């Protein structure tokens, strides 16, 4: 894929996340994928995403920066939401969060084969409990 193709492809992925369209993730995620260096599957990723949306129905990922390097993607996104169920050990209080997420991906044959993300769970908990 060219950089423009990869950028458009990733933005379609982000749009699918925000629309909670997880059943079509085979377009984006390989059957087998490394998740932070640990072997996993597309179903593992989808289960995680569905669990997040179940607890935080209004979760939103806003891409702030997107860097491309051949088959690599680096993203800085802003994640926002208001938990409706216990999440990360915190009962829902009506409080919302806004945190930064950093993600690094490797793409092969048009699908993610390596997905890594990092966000500050402690900051998220702080926002939800203060």
Buried (B, 14 or more C-beta within 10 A) or exposed (E): BEEEEBBEBBEEBBEBBEEEEBEEBEEBBBEEBBBEEEEBBBEBBBEEBEEBBEBBEEBBBEBEEBEBEEBEBBBBBEBBBBBEEEBEEBEBEEEEBEBEBBBBBBBEEEBBBBBBBEBBEEEBBEBBEE
